Amino acid sequence: CWEGCNHESDKNVKGPGLDEVGFKVFGVGIKTQFLPLDFNIHVSHESTKGETDTEETSIGFVLGDNDRQDEFVVDLFYDDIYGTVIFKTVTGQSKCPHEANTAANEDPKLVI
């Protein structure tokens, strides 16, 4: 059923047992039936066929410069309106030029 279909089936299973037992005394009696294995199996199978279209985008980037001591921790966000990635600097360390939200590796001063 690769193209999609539905199928149902029922099967009744009876095992060994006393089909009917009865007795009478002075015209009064009792009749009973005892079937320990008497059950019905119902199977329902449903199958559907469908197609799914998927789209995937990969974005790669490198944060770096020639300064080996620069380190950055950034959060990335996706802008649904413009379809671009937004970088938010959380912490890190940088020098010359010192980046916002990072610790300065150097603190140059000019004294006259």
C-alpha positions as CSV (number, residue, x, y, z in Angstrom):
1,C,0.0,0.0,0.0
2,W,2.7,2.6,-0.9
3,E,0.3,4.8,-2.7
4,G,-2.0,5.2,0.3
5,C,-4.9,2.9,1.3
6,N,-7.1,1.7,4.1
7,H,-7.7,-1.9,5.2
8,E,-9.7,-3.4,8.0
9,S,-10.2,-7.0,9.1
10,D,-12.0,-8.9,11.9
11,K,-11.2,-12.4,13.1
12,N,-13.0,-14.3,15.8
13,V,-10.9,-16.8,17.7
14,K,-12.5,-19.6,19.9
15,G,-10.4,-22.0,21.9
16,P,-11.3,-25.2,23.6
17,G,-13.9,-25.1,26.4
18,L,-17.2,-26.4,27.5
19,D,-19.7,-25.3,24.9
20,E,-22.8,-26.1,26.9
21,V,-23.3,-27.8,30.3
22,G,-26.7,-28.3,31.9
23,F,-28.6,-30.5,34.3
24,K,-32.2,-30.9,35.6
25,V,-33.6,-32.1,38.8
26,F,-37.4,-32.6,39.1
27,G,-37.9,-30.5,35.9
28,V,-35.9,-27.6,37.2
29,G,-32.4,-27.0,35.9
30,I,-29.5,-24.8,34.9
31,K,-27.7,-24.4,31.7
32,T,-24.3,-22.6,31.2
33,Q,-21.6,-22.0,28.7
34,F,-17.9,-21.7,29.4
35,L,-15.5,-20.6,26.7
36,P,-12.1,-19.4,28.2
37,L,-10.7,-18.4,24.8
38,D,-13.4,-16.5,22.9
39,F,-12.2,-13.2,21.5
40,N,-12.3,-11.0,18.4
41,I,-9.3,-9.4,16.8
42,H,-9.9,-6.2,14.8
43,V,-7.0,-4.9,12.7
44,S,-7.2,-1.4,11.1
45,H,-4.4,-0.2,8.8
46,E,-4.3,3.3,7.3
47,S,-1.7,4.6,4.9
48,T,-1.3,7.9,3.3
49,K,1.2,9.2,0.7
50,G,2.4,12.8,0.9
51,E,5.2,15.0,-0.2
52,T,7.2,17.5,1.8
53,D,9.1,20.5,0.5
54,T,12.1,21.6,2.6
55,E,14.4,24.5,2.4
56,E,17.7,24.9,4.2
57,T,20.1,27.8,4.6
58,S,23.6,27.7,6.0
59,I,25.4,30.7,7.3
60,G,29.2,30.6,8.1
61,F,31.3,33.3,9.7
62,V,34.6,33.8,11.3
63,L,35.3,36.4,14.1
64,G,38.9,37.3,14.1
65,D,41.8,39.6,13.3
66,N,45.5,39.4,13.6
67,D,45.4,39.9,17.4
68,R,45.7,36.5,19.1
69,Q,44.5,37.8,22.5
70,D,41.1,38.9,21.2
71,E,38.3,36.6,22.4
72,F,34.6,37.2,21.9
73,V,31.4,35.6,23.3
74,V,28.5,36.5,21.1
75,D,24.8,35.6,20.9
76,L,23.4,35.1,17.4
77,F,19.8,36.1,16.5
78,Y,18.0,35.7,13.2
79,D,16.2,38.7,11.8
80,D,13.0,37.4,10.1
81,I,12.3,40.7,8.4
82,Y,15.7,41.1,6.6
83,G,16.9,37.5,6.6
84,T,20.2,38.3,8.3
85,V,22.1,37.3,11.4
86,I,22.4,39.7,14.3
87,F,25.5,39.5,16.5
88,K,25.3,40.7,20.1
89,T,28.6,40.8,22.0
90,V,28.1,39.4,25.4
91,T,31.6,39.4,26.8
92,G,35.3,38.8,25.9
93,Q,38.5,40.7,25.7
94,S,39.9,42.9,22.9
95,K,42.6,45.5,22.2
96,C,43.3,48.3,19.8
97,P,40.6,49.1,19.1
98,H,38.8,48.0,22.2
99,E,35.3,46.5,21.4
100,A,32.2,47.4,23.4
101,N,31.1,44.8,26.2
102,T,34.6,43.3,26.3
103,A,37.5,43.7,28.8
104,A,40.4,45.8,27.4
105,N,43.7,43.9,27.0
106,E,45.5,47.2,26.9
107,D,44.7,50.6,28.3
108,P,46.9,53.1,26.5
109,K,47.3,56.5,28.0
110,L,49.1,59.6,26.9
111,V,50.6,61.8,29.6
112,I,51.9,65.3,28.8
